[in-house]
Amino acid sequence: MEEQIYSNRKQYMWFKVLVILCVTAIVIVSLVMALQKNDIEHQFSVTATGKITATPDIATIMIGVYTDAKLTAAEAVLDNTEKMNQIIAALKGIDIEKKDIETSNYNLNPMYDWTDREGRRLIGYEVRQNVTIKIRDLDNIGSAIQLTTEKGANQIGGINFTIDDPDELKAEARKIAIEKAKVKAEELSRDSGLKIGKLINVYESQGYYPDLRTNKMYAMDEVLGMGGSVPEPTIEAGEQEVVVEMTLVYEVK
């Protein structure tokens, strides 16, 4: 009997301890949430955007050779390779380095015809080969197009202008965004009567750099004409914006 009473008392004591622990945990969580809410309520944030306009200094272009209707695969490969080798040699002749010439696509495929009498019939082979070139001297864009079409390129497109090293421009855009955010904070404080304290946090969003490009691959015999000499086209790089968005967080007095 005494052992039963002792066991019940022991269980009761453990129950009381658990209740006290649960109540304590609830109180601690409530205090933390209240403090966090209080911190958020006593903060003030402003966001502003900084923009820098710059001229691109890098161009990439896709140049291709399409060979079709050759009787054998070897003949199609040979014809395509001879033209592409001449194209690459011409590019190196205007100071485009080997590291800036990359084969981006190569396909050899059979070509078939269909007739009710014979069904599917092999009529030859086709080869598609593309190289992507990076041009660091934008004055050479027109020359690159002219020379490569003279050497047999019949597809050109995917012209893309970028800024090679945007870090310095991002830094300038960041400064502009921060100054604009500070001015905005002062104006809002003055207009609303809200008193702001010290700066407690800063956030930066990802900058973006709109590319100027055309993704279409043009058949050059249709665009420029392949009879006689090929004219040198004028390609304009235009301008791009480097954009940085900054958010400043202040204390509220």
C-alpha positions as CSV (number, residue, x, y, z in Angstrom):
1,M,0.0,0.0,0.0
2,E,2.8,2.4,1.0
3,E,4.7,1.5,-2.2
4,Q,1.6,2.4,-4.3
5,I,1.2,5.7,-2.5
6,Y,4.9,6.5,-3.1
7,S,4.6,5.6,-6.8
8,N,1.6,7.9,-7.2
9,R,3.4,10.7,-5.5
10,K,6.4,10.2,-7.8
11,Q,4.2,10.3,-10.9
12,Y,2.5,13.4,-9.7
13,M,5.8,15.2,-9.1
14,W,7.0,14.3,-12.6
15,F,3.7,15.6,-14.0
16,K,4.2,18.9,-12.2
17,V,7.7,19.2,-13.6
18,L,6.5,18.7,-17.1
19,V,3.7,21.2,-16.7
20,I,6.2,23.8,-15.4
21,L,8.6,23.1,-18.3
22,C,5.8,23.5,-20.9
23,V,4.6,26.7,-19.4
24,T,8.2,28.1,-19.3
25,A,8.7,27.2,-23.0
26,I,5.4,28.9,-24.0
27,V,6.5,32.0,-22.1
28,I,9.9,32.1,-23.7
29,V,8.5,31.6,-27.2
30,S,5.9,34.3,-26.7
31,L,8.6,36.8,-25.4
32,V,10.8,36.1,-28.5
33,M,7.9,36.6,-30.9
34,A,6.9,39.8,-29.1
35,L,10.5,41.1,-29.3
36,Q,10.8,40.2,-33.0
37,K,7.4,41.9,-33.7
38,N,8.6,44.9,-31.8
39,D,11.8,45.1,-33.8
40,I,9.9,44.9,-37.1
41,E,7.5,47.6,-36.0
42,H,10.5,49.8,-35.2
43,Q,12.1,49.5,-38.6
44,F,11.8,51.6,-41.8
45,S,13.0,50.5,-45.2
46,V,13.4,52.3,-48.5
47,T,14.3,50.9,-52.0
48,A,15.9,52.7,-54.9
49,T,17.4,51.8,-58.3
50,G,20.7,52.9,-59.8
51,K,21.3,52.8,-63.5
52,I,24.5,53.2,-65.6
53,T,24.4,53.3,-69.4
54,A,27.4,51.9,-71.2
55,T,28.4,50.8,-74.7
56,P,28.9,47.0,-75.0
57,D,32.5,46.0,-75.7
58,I,32.0,42.3,-76.7
59,A,30.0,40.8,-79.5
60,T,29.3,37.1,-80.2
61,I,28.0,35.9,-83.5
62,M,27.0,32.4,-84.8
63,I,28.3,31.6,-88.3
64,G,27.2,28.5,-90.1
65,V,27.7,26.4,-93.2
66,Y,24.9,24.2,-94.5
67,T,25.8,21.7,-97.1
68,D,23.1,19.5,-98.7
69,A,22.2,17.1,-101.5
70,K,25.6,15.3,-101.6
71,L,25.5,11.8,-102.8
72,T,27.8,10.4,-100.1
73,A,28.4,11.3,-96.5
74,A,32.1,11.7,-97.2
75,E,31.4,14.2,-100.0
76,A,29.1,16.2,-97.8
77,V,31.7,16.3,-94.9
78,L,34.5,17.2,-97.3
79,D,32.7,20.1,-98.9
80,N,31.5,21.5,-95.5
81,T,34.9,21.1,-93.9
82,E,36.7,22.9,-96.7
83,K,34.4,25.9,-96.4
84,M,34.5,26.0,-92.6
85,N,38.3,25.8,-92.6
86,Q,38.5,28.7,-94.9
87,I,36.1,30.7,-92.7
88,I,38.1,30.1,-89.6
89,A,41.3,31.1,-91.4
90,A,39.6,34.3,-92.5
91,L,38.5,35.1,-89.0
92,K,42.1,34.6,-87.6
93,G,43.2,37.0,-90.4
94,I,41.3,39.8,-88.7
95,D,42.8,39.1,-85.3
96,I,40.1,36.9,-83.9
97,E,42.0,34.5,-81.6
98,K,41.6,30.7,-81.6
99,K,40.2,30.8,-78.1
100,D,37.3,33.0,-79.3
101,I,36.2,30.5,-82.0
102,E,34.1,27.7,-80.7
103,T,32.3,24.9,-82.7
104,S,28.7,25.1,-81.3
105,N,27.0,22.6,-83.6
106,Y,27.8,19.8,-86.0
107,N,25.3,17.4,-87.6
108,L,25.6,14.9,-90.5
109,N,22.2,13.6,-91.6
110,P,20.8,11.4,-94.5
111,M,18.3,13.0,-96.7
112,Y,15.2,11.1,-98.0
113,D,12.5,11.5,-100.6
114,W,9.1,9.8,-100.7
115,T,7.1,8.6,-103.7
116,D,4.1,6.4,-103.9
117,R,5.9,4.1,-106.3
118,E,9.2,3.7,-104.5
119,G,8.4,4.7,-100.9
120,R,11.3,6.2,-98.9
121,R,14.4,6.8,-101.0
122,L,17.8,8.0,-100.0
123,I,18.7,11.1,-102.0
124,G,21.9,12.3,-100.3
125,Y,23.5,13.7,-97.2
126,E,23.5,17.1,-95.5
127,V,25.9,18.6,-93.0
128,R,25.2,21.6,-90.7
129,Q,28.2,23.1,-88.8
130,N,28.1,26.3,-86.7
131,V,30.8,28.2,-84.9
132,T,30.3,30.9,-82.3
133,I,32.9,33.6,-82.4
134,K,33.6,36.3,-79.9
135,I,34.6,39.7,-81.3
136,R,36.5,42.0,-78.9
137,D,37.0,44.8,-81.5
138,L,33.5,45.8,-82.5
139,D,34.8,47.5,-85.6
140,N,35.5,44.0,-87.0
141,I,31.9,42.8,-86.9
142,G,31.1,43.9,-90.5
143,S,34.4,42.5,-91.8
144,A,33.8,39.2,-90.1
145,I,30.4,38.8,-91.7
146,Q,31.7,39.9,-95.1
147,L,34.8,37.7,-95.1
148,T,33.0,34.6,-93.8
149,T,30.2,34.8,-96.4
150,E,32.8,35.2,-99.1
151,K,34.4,32.0,-97.9
152,G,31.1,30.0,-97.9
153,A,29.1,30.8,-94.8
154,N,25.4,30.7,-95.6
155,Q,23.9,31.2,-92.1
156,I,24.6,34.0,-89.7
157,G,22.7,35.1,-86.6
158,G,22.5,35.1,-82.9
159,I,24.3,38.5,-82.7
160,N,24.7,39.3,-79.0
161,F,26.3,42.3,-77.4
162,T,27.5,42.3,-73.8
163,I,29.8,44.1,-71.4
164,D,32.9,42.1,-70.7
165,D,33.6,43.4,-67.1
166,P,30.5,45.0,-65.5
167,D,31.8,45.1,-61.9
168,E,33.0,48.7,-62.1
169,L,29.7,49.8,-63.7
170,K,27.8,47.9,-61.0
171,A,29.8,49.7,-58.3
172,E,28.8,53.1,-59.8
173,A,25.1,52.0,-60.1
174,R,25.2,50.8,-56.5
175,K,26.4,54.2,-55.3
176,I,23.7,56.0,-57.2
177,A,21.0,53.6,-55.8
178,I,22.2,54.2,-52.2
179,E,22.2,57.9,-52.6
180,K,18.8,57.9,-54.1
181,A,17.5,55.6,-51.2
182,K,19.0,58.0,-48.6
183,V,17.3,61.0,-50.2
184,K,14.0,59.0,-50.4
185,A,14.2,58.1,-46.7
186,E,14.8,61.8,-45.7
187,E,11.9,62.9,-47.9
188,L,9.5,60.3,-46.5
189,S,10.6,61.1,-42.9
190,R,10.0,64.8,-43.5
191,D,6.6,64.3,-45.2
192,S,5.3,61.7,-42.7
193,G,6.8,63.0,-39.5
194,L,8.4,59.7,-38.9
195,K,11.7,60.0,-37.1
196,I,14.3,57.6,-38.4
197,G,17.4,56.5,-36.6
198,K,20.6,54.8,-37.7
199,L,21.0,52.6,-40.7
200,I,20.9,49.0,-39.5
201,N,20.9,46.9,-42.7
202,V,21.5,47.0,-46.5
203,Y,20.2,44.7,-49.2
204,E,21.3,44.5,-52.8
205,S,19.3,42.8,-55.5
206,Q,20.9,41.1,-58.5
207,G,21.9,43.5,-61.2
208,Y,20.8,42.7,-64.7
209,Y,22.3,43.6,-68.1
210,P,19.9,43.5,-71.0
211,D,21.5,41.8,-74.0
212,L,21.1,43.3,-77.4
213,R,20.7,40.3,-79.7
214,T,19.0,38.7,-82.6
215,N,18.6,34.9,-82.4
216,K,17.5,34.3,-85.9
217,M,19.9,32.5,-88.3
218,Y,19.8,34.3,-91.6
219,A,20.5,32.6,-94.9
220,M,23.1,34.9,-96.3
221,D,22.4,34.2,-100.0
222,E,18.9,35.6,-99.3
223,V,19.9,38.6,-97.2
224,L,23.0,39.8,-98.8
225,G,23.0,38.0,-102.2
226,M,25.8,35.7,-103.1
227,G,26.4,36.9,-106.6
228,G,29.7,38.9,-106.9
229,S,31.4,40.5,-103.9
230,V,29.5,40.5,-100.6
231,P,29.0,44.0,-99.1
232,E,30.2,44.7,-95.6
233,P,27.1,45.2,-93.4
234,T,26.9,47.9,-90.7
235,I,26.2,46.5,-87.3
236,E,25.4,48.9,-84.4
237,A,26.1,47.8,-80.8
238,G,23.8,50.4,-79.2
239,E,23.9,50.9,-75.4
240,Q,23.0,48.8,-72.4
241,E,21.9,49.6,-68.9
242,V,23.6,48.1,-65.8
243,V,21.0,48.2,-63.0
244,V,21.4,47.7,-59.3
245,E,18.6,47.9,-56.7
246,M,19.4,48.7,-53.1
247,T,17.2,48.5,-50.0
248,L,18.2,50.5,-46.8
249,V,16.8,49.6,-43.4
250,Y,16.7,52.2,-40.7
251,E,15.7,52.2,-37.0
252,V,12.6,54.2,-36.1
253,K,13.0,56.5,-33.1
